[in-house]
Amino acid sequence: MFSRIINVIKGMLNKGISKVETPEVLAEQAQMELESSVKQLKEALISQITAEKALEQKIKKDSEEVGVWQKRAELAVSKGDDALAKECLKKRQELGQSLENLQTQLEGQKTATAGLRDKLAEHEEKLRKFQTQKKDIIARHQASTATAKAHDILSSGGSGGSALDKIEEKIRQKELMNEARAEVSGMKEKALEDKVKELEASSDLDIELLALKEKVAAASTPAPKMIEMTQSAPEDILLVEEVKDDKK
């Protein structure tokens, strides 16, 4: 039973325990149970040994009585009193029979006493071993508690670092979002710039086309003929100027 208690305590150490059922508390309870069992066995053994000694004294007394009645029977015979001798022999036989019963009872008592002695020695050994294991368990629990506290401290420090990482991640997300917005805004500006360039290119083409048209029109218009000037009357000169005005 107590080995099972030890295994339960060890299992609780491995799996984690509540604040109420600590290994110290369970170990103390188990030790109290062991000590109580040892105490009860000791009391039972004391009672058994007491009864055994009482039987031994009774056997010793009855054995002495048997000898007394034997001598009384012999005395009665020597006196020629056979009837008294028979009575003494009868009393000796009764005491002899009782003595045999007491001897049988004493043997059983001694067997029970030996069993109790063994049981007591077994429980005392269990108690001794348990006390040693109890020290180891408490030391192990204290070490595990210290380790758990150290882990808690490290974990709390790690959580701070994790919080900083989360904050940094959020900042990075905002930076990426701002970069994306800038890129989208740049795309709009670039589209507008492309349209302006396209419009400017179209205007250049229009100007170039207009210049080409003027060039072609100029090439297709005949050049004015030179009029040989001669000495003429002022009327002739006037006529020529009128002709030029008509062509225009």
C-alpha positions as CSV (number, residue, x, y, z in Angstrom):
1,M,0.0,0.0,0.0
2,F,2.8,2.4,1.0
3,S,4.8,1.7,-2.2
4,R,1.6,2.7,-4.1
5,I,1.6,6.0,-2.1
6,I,5.2,6.6,-3.1
7,N,4.4,5.9,-6.8
8,V,1.4,8.3,-6.5
9,I,3.6,11.1,-5.1
10,K,6.2,10.5,-7.8
11,G,3.5,10.6,-10.4
12,M,2.3,13.9,-9.0
13,L,5.8,15.3,-9.2
14,N,6.0,14.3,-12.9
15,K,2.6,15.6,-13.8
16,G,2.3,18.7,-11.6
17,I,0.4,19.0,-8.4
18,S,-2.0,21.4,-6.7
19,K,-1.0,23.8,-4.1
20,V,-2.9,21.9,-1.4
21,E,-1.7,18.4,-2.1
22,T,2.0,19.0,-2.1
23,P,4.5,16.2,-1.9
24,E,5.4,17.4,1.6
25,V,1.7,17.1,2.7
26,L,1.2,13.7,1.1
27,A,4.5,12.4,2.5
28,E,3.6,13.5,6.0
29,Q,0.2,11.8,5.7
30,A,1.8,8.6,4.4
31,Q,4.4,8.7,7.2
32,M,1.6,9.3,9.8
33,E,-0.2,6.2,8.5
34,L,3.0,4.1,8.6
35,E,3.8,5.3,12.1
36,S,0.2,4.6,13.2
37,S,0.5,1.0,11.7
38,V,3.8,0.5,13.5
39,K,2.3,1.8,16.7
40,Q,-0.7,-0.6,16.4
41,L,1.5,-3.5,15.6
42,K,3.7,-2.7,18.6
43,E,0.6,-2.6,20.9
44,A,-0.7,-5.8,19.4
45,L,2.7,-7.5,19.9
46,I,2.9,-6.3,23.5
47,S,-0.6,-7.8,24.2
48,Q,0.5,-11.0,22.4
49,I,3.7,-11.3,24.4
50,T,1.8,-10.5,27.6
51,A,-0.7,-13.3,26.9
52,E,2.2,-15.6,26.0
53,K,4.0,-14.9,29.3
54,A,0.7,-15.4,31.2
55,L,0.4,-18.8,29.6
56,E,3.9,-19.7,30.4
57,Q,3.3,-18.8,34.0
58,K,0.1,-20.8,34.0
59,I,1.8,-23.8,32.5
60,K,4.6,-23.6,35.1
61,K,2.1,-23.4,37.9
62,D,0.1,-26.3,36.6
63,S,3.2,-28.3,36.1
64,E,4.1,-27.7,39.7
65,E,0.6,-28.7,40.7
66,V,0.8,-31.9,38.7
67,G,4.0,-32.8,40.7
68,V,2.2,-32.0,44.0
69,W,-0.7,-34.2,43.3
70,Q,1.6,-36.9,42.1
71,K,3.4,-36.8,45.5
72,R,0.1,-36.7,47.3
73,A,-1.0,-39.8,45.5
74,E,2.2,-41.6,46.4
75,L,1.8,-40.5,50.1
76,A,-1.8,-41.9,50.1
77,V,-0.6,-45.2,48.7
78,S,2.2,-45.4,51.4
79,K,-0.5,-44.8,54.0
80,G,-2.7,-47.5,52.5
81,D,-5.4,-45.1,51.5
82,D,-6.2,-46.2,48.0
83,A,-9.3,-44.1,47.7
84,L,-7.4,-40.9,48.5
85,A,-4.6,-42.0,46.2
86,K,-7.2,-42.4,43.4
87,E,-8.6,-38.9,44.1
88,C,-5.1,-37.4,44.0
89,L,-4.3,-39.3,40.7
90,K,-7.6,-38.0,39.2
91,K,-6.7,-34.4,40.1
92,R,-3.2,-34.9,38.6
93,Q,-4.8,-36.2,35.4
94,E,-7.1,-33.2,35.2
95,L,-4.2,-30.9,35.6
96,G,-2.2,-32.9,33.1
97,Q,-5.0,-32.5,30.5
98,S,-5.3,-28.8,31.2
99,L,-1.5,-28.5,31.0
100,E,-1.5,-30.2,27.5
101,N,-4.2,-27.7,26.4
102,L,-2.2,-24.8,27.7
103,Q,0.9,-26.1,25.9
104,T,-1.0,-26.2,22.6
105,Q,-2.4,-22.7,23.3
106,L,1.1,-21.5,24.1
107,E,2.5,-22.9,20.8
108,G,-0.2,-21.0,18.9
109,Q,0.5,-17.9,20.9
110,K,4.2,-18.1,20.1
111,T,3.4,-18.6,16.4
112,A,1.1,-15.5,16.4
113,T,3.8,-13.5,18.4
114,A,6.4,-14.5,15.8
115,G,4.1,-13.4,13.0
116,L,3.5,-10.0,14.8
117,R,7.3,-9.6,15.3
118,D,7.9,-10.1,11.6
119,K,5.0,-7.8,10.7
120,L,6.3,-5.1,13.0
121,A,9.9,-5.5,11.7
122,E,8.5,-5.3,8.1
123,H,6.6,-2.1,8.8
124,E,9.5,-0.5,10.7
125,E,11.7,-1.2,7.7
126,K,9.1,0.3,5.4
127,L,8.9,3.3,7.7
128,R,12.7,3.7,7.7
129,K,12.8,3.4,3.9
130,F,9.9,5.8,3.5
131,Q,11.6,8.4,5.7
132,T,14.6,8.2,3.4
133,Q,12.5,8.4,0.3
134,K,10.5,11.2,1.8
135,K,13.7,13.3,2.1
136,D,14.5,12.6,-1.5
137,I,11.0,13.4,-2.6
138,I,10.9,16.7,-0.7
139,A,14.3,17.7,-2.0
140,R,13.2,16.8,-5.5
141,H,10.0,18.8,-5.1
142,Q,11.9,21.8,-3.9
143,A,14.3,21.5,-6.8
144,S,11.4,21.2,-9.3
145,T,9.7,24.2,-7.6
146,A,12.9,26.3,-8.0
147,T,13.2,25.2,-11.6
148,A,9.5,26.1,-12.3
149,K,10.1,29.5,-10.8
150,A,13.2,30.0,-13.0
151,H,11.1,29.0,-16.0
152,D,8.4,31.4,-15.0
153,I,10.9,34.2,-14.7
154,L,12.5,33.3,-18.1
155,S,9.0,33.0,-19.6
156,S,8.0,36.4,-18.3
157,G,11.2,37.9,-19.8
158,G,10.5,36.1,-23.1
159,S,7.0,37.4,-23.2
160,G,8.4,41.0,-23.0
161,G,10.6,40.2,-26.0
162,S,7.6,38.7,-27.8
163,A,5.6,41.9,-27.1
164,L,8.4,44.0,-28.7
165,D,8.4,41.6,-31.6
166,K,4.7,42.1,-32.1
167,I,5.0,45.9,-31.9
168,E,7.8,45.8,-34.4
169,E,5.8,43.6,-36.6
170,K,2.8,46.1,-36.5
171,I,5.2,49.0,-37.3
172,R,6.6,47.0,-40.2
173,Q,3.1,46.3,-41.5
174,K,2.3,50.0,-41.4
175,E,5.6,50.8,-43.2
176,L,4.7,48.2,-45.9
177,M,1.2,49.7,-46.2
178,N,2.7,53.2,-46.6
179,E,5.1,51.9,-49.3
180,A,2.2,50.3,-51.1
181,R,0.1,53.5,-51.0
182,A,3.1,55.4,-52.3
183,E,3.5,53.0,-55.1
184,V,-0.2,53.2,-56.0
185,S,0.0,57.0,-55.8
186,G,3.1,56.9,-58.0
187,M,1.3,54.7,-60.5
188,K,-1.5,57.4,-60.8
189,E,1.1,60.2,-61.3
190,K,2.9,58.1,-63.8
191,A,-0.3,57.5,-65.7
192,L,-1.0,61.2,-65.7
193,E,2.5,61.9,-66.9
194,D,2.2,59.4,-69.6
195,K,-1.1,61.0,-70.8
196,V,0.6,64.4,-70.8
197,K,3.5,63.0,-72.8
198,E,1.1,61.4,-75.2
199,L,-0.8,64.6,-75.6
200,E,2.5,66.5,-76.2
201,A,3.5,64.0,-78.7
202,S,0.1,64.4,-80.4
203,S,0.6,68.2,-80.5
204,D,4.0,67.8,-82.0
205,L,2.5,65.6,-84.7
206,D,-0.2,68.1,-85.4
207,I,2.3,70.9,-85.7
208,E,4.5,68.8,-87.9
209,L,1.5,67.8,-90.0
210,L,0.5,71.5,-90.4
211,A,4.0,72.4,-91.4
212,L,4.0,69.5,-93.9
213,K,0.7,70.8,-95.3
214,E,2.0,74.3,-95.7
215,K,5.1,72.9,-97.4
216,V,3.0,70.9,-99.8
217,A,0.7,73.8,-100.5
218,A,3.6,76.1,-101.1
219,A,5.1,73.6,-103.5
220,S,1.9,73.2,-105.5
221,T,1.3,77.1,-105.9
222,P,2.9,78.4,-109.2
223,A,5.5,81.2,-108.9
224,P,4.5,84.6,-110.2
225,K,5.8,85.4,-113.7
226,M,8.2,88.2,-114.1
227,I,6.9,91.0,-116.3
228,E,9.4,92.6,-118.5
229,M,9.3,96.3,-118.0
230,T,9.5,98.5,-121.0
231,Q,9.1,102.0,-121.6
232,S,5.4,102.3,-121.8
233,A,2.9,104.8,-121.1
234,P,1.7,105.2,-117.5
235,E,-1.5,103.6,-118.5
236,D,0.3,100.4,-119.3
237,I,1.9,100.3,-115.9
238,L,-1.4,100.9,-114.3
239,L,-2.8,98.0,-116.2
240,V,-0.1,95.6,-115.1
241,E,-0.7,96.5,-111.4
242,E,-4.4,95.9,-111.8
243,V,-3.7,92.4,-113.3
244,K,-1.5,91.6,-110.3
245,D,-4.2,92.7,-107.9
246,D,-6.7,90.4,-109.7
247,K,-4.4,87.4,-109.2
248,K,-4.2,88.0,-105.6
